[in-house]
Amino acid sequence: MNDKIKTKPGPPRLVPDEDIFQETPDGIIIMVEVSAGSKKEIFPDGYNPWRKAFGIAVKAPPVEGKANKAIIKLISGYFSVPSSSVTIISGQTSSLKKVRICGVTRHQVIELITGV
């Protein structure tokens, strides 16, 4: 083992329920619980097992769709898909939203979020 190589432990990985992801023919659907007006933008920001939703924090305020645009941008960046591949399909004015992500599979999402 090379003693000169030092590694830092990464953040703890989320291990969500298997049924949190709903597969569609063109991608997946997930639930997110939004904290708008946050100091930092974070996704995933924890997991709520009762709501079966990932937390997401965005700096934008929940005014005139600004937070929704920030959510789409943050999720598309996380999954490396274009912003046009991410759609909020329900909860546009709620903190609990259903989001469709096209171009990714259930396996890819689980692998990315859990690191498994």
C-alpha positions as CSV (number, residue, x, y, z in Angstrom):
1,M,0.0,0.0,0.0
2,N,1.3,3.5,-0.9
3,D,1.5,5.5,2.3
4,K,1.7,8.8,0.4
5,I,-1.8,8.5,-1.0
6,K,-4.3,9.9,1.4
7,T,-8.0,9.8,0.9
8,K,-10.8,11.6,2.6
9,P,-14.1,9.8,3.3
10,G,-16.8,11.2,1.1
11,P,-20.3,12.2,2.3
12,P,-22.5,9.4,3.5
13,R,-24.4,7.8,0.6
14,L,-28.1,7.7,0.7
15,V,-29.8,4.4,0.6
16,P,-33.4,5.1,-0.4
17,D,-36.3,2.6,-0.6
18,E,-36.3,0.6,-3.8
19,D,-39.8,1.9,-4.7
20,I,-38.8,5.6,-4.6
21,F,-38.1,5.5,-8.4
22,Q,-40.9,5.1,-10.8
23,E,-39.7,3.9,-14.2
24,T,-41.2,5.3,-17.4
25,P,-40.4,4.3,-21.0
26,D,-38.1,7.3,-21.4
27,G,-36.6,7.7,-17.9
28,I,-37.6,7.8,-14.3
29,I,-39.8,9.8,-11.9
30,I,-38.7,10.8,-8.4
31,M,-40.2,12.9,-5.6
32,V,-38.3,15.8,-4.2
33,E,-38.9,17.9,-1.1
34,V,-37.7,21.5,-1.7
35,S,-36.1,24.0,0.6
36,A,-36.2,27.2,-1.4
37,G,-34.2,30.3,-0.4
38,S,-31.4,28.2,1.1
39,K,-27.8,29.5,1.5
40,K,-26.4,26.6,-0.6
41,E,-27.7,24.5,-3.6
42,I,-27.6,20.8,-2.7
43,F,-29.0,17.7,-4.3
44,P,-29.6,15.2,-2.9
45,D,-30.0,16.8,0.5
46,G,-31.1,13.8,2.5
47,Y,-34.0,11.5,2.1
48,N,-37.4,11.6,3.7
49,P,-38.6,7.9,4.1
50,W,-42.1,8.9,5.0
51,R,-42.6,11.0,1.9
52,K,-40.3,8.8,-0.1
53,A,-38.7,12.0,-1.4
54,F,-35.1,13.3,-1.8
55,G,-34.3,16.7,-0.3
56,I,-33.2,19.5,-2.6
57,A,-32.0,22.9,-1.5
58,V,-32.0,25.8,-3.9
59,K,-31.0,29.5,-3.4
60,A,-33.8,30.8,-5.5
61,P,-36.9,32.0,-3.7
62,P,-40.2,30.3,-4.4
63,V,-41.5,33.2,-6.4
64,E,-42.6,33.3,-10.1
65,G,-41.1,29.9,-10.8
66,K,-37.6,30.8,-9.9
67,A,-37.1,27.9,-7.5
68,N,-38.6,25.5,-10.1
69,K,-36.0,26.6,-12.7
70,A,-33.2,26.2,-10.1
71,I,-34.5,22.7,-9.3
72,I,-34.4,21.7,-12.9
73,K,-30.9,23.1,-13.4
74,L,-29.6,21.4,-10.3
75,I,-31.1,18.0,-11.0
76,S,-30.1,18.1,-14.7
77,G,-26.5,18.8,-13.7
78,Y,-26.5,16.0,-11.1
79,F,-27.7,13.4,-13.6
80,S,-25.7,14.9,-16.5
81,V,-28.7,15.4,-18.7
82,P,-29.9,18.5,-20.5
83,S,-32.3,20.8,-18.6
84,S,-34.9,19.9,-21.3
85,S,-34.8,16.3,-20.0
86,V,-36.0,17.3,-16.5
87,T,-39.7,18.2,-16.0
88,I,-41.7,19.0,-12.8
89,I,-44.8,17.0,-13.5
90,S,-46.7,17.9,-10.3
91,G,-46.3,20.2,-7.3
92,Q,-45.3,23.3,-9.2
93,T,-46.5,25.5,-6.3
94,S,-45.8,23.0,-3.5
95,S,-42.6,22.1,-1.7
96,L,-43.2,18.4,-2.6
97,K,-42.7,17.8,-6.3
98,K,-42.8,14.9,-8.7
99,V,-40.0,15.2,-11.2
100,R,-39.5,13.3,-14.5
101,I,-35.9,12.7,-15.6
102,C,-35.6,11.5,-19.2
103,G,-32.5,9.7,-20.5
104,V,-31.6,7.8,-17.3
105,T,-32.4,4.4,-16.1
106,R,-33.5,3.2,-12.6
107,H,-30.2,1.4,-12.3
108,Q,-28.2,4.5,-13.2
109,V,-30.1,6.6,-10.6
110,I,-29.6,4.0,-7.8
111,E,-25.9,3.7,-8.6
112,L,-25.3,7.4,-8.7
113,I,-27.3,8.2,-5.5
114,T,-26.2,5.2,-3.4
115,G,-22.7,4.7,-4.9
116,V,-23.5,0.9,-5.3
